[in-house]
Amino acid sequence: MMDTPPDPDKAVLTEYKLLMARGTVEAYELFIERHPDHPLAEDARRKLKQLRGE
């Protein structure tokens, strides 16, 4: 019997939660670079602007 492949959205969400815990500019930039079209990337962009004081 084959294992069920992991849910890609769950993996991205887990990654996003980890970067939020870090809360660094670099963490948000990396997430956006790795997942530019994911819906969470918009949230990451907003938080990145806040961190930069824009």
C-alpha positions in Angstrom: 0.0 0.0 0.0 1.3 3.4 -0.9 1.4 6.3 1.5 -0.8 9.3 0.7 1.3 12.2 -0.6 1.6 15.1 1.8 -0.8 18.0 1.3 1.1 20.8 -0.3 -1.1 23.5 1.2 -0.5 22.1 4.7 3.3 22.2 4.1 3.1 25.8 3.0 1.0 26.7 6.0 3.4 25.0 8.3 6.3 26.9 6.7 4.3 30.2 7.1 3.6 29.6 10.7 7.4 29.0 11.3 8.3 32.2 9.6 5.7 34.1 11.6 7.3 32.8 14.8 10.7 34.1 13.5 9.1 37.4 12.5 12.2 38.6 10.6 12.4 40.5 7.3 14.5 37.7 5.9 12.0 35.0 6.8 9.1 36.8 5.0 11.3 37.6 2.0 12.2 33.9 1.7 8.6 32.8 1.9 7.6 35.2 -0.8 10.5 34.1 -3.0 9.5 30.5 -2.5 5.8 30.9 -2.9 5.1 34.1 -4.8 1.7 33.0 -6.1 0.3 31.4 -2.9 -2.5 33.2 -1.2 -0.4 33.5 2.0 2.2 35.5 0.0 -0.1 38.5 0.1 -0.3 38.4 3.8 3.5 38.0 4.0 4.0 41.0 1.8 1.7 43.1 4.1 3.6 42.0 7.2 6.9 42.6 5.5 5.9 46.2 4.7 4.9 46.6 8.4 8.3 45.3 9.5 10.0 47.7 7.2 7.9 50.6 8.4 6.5 51.3 5.0 
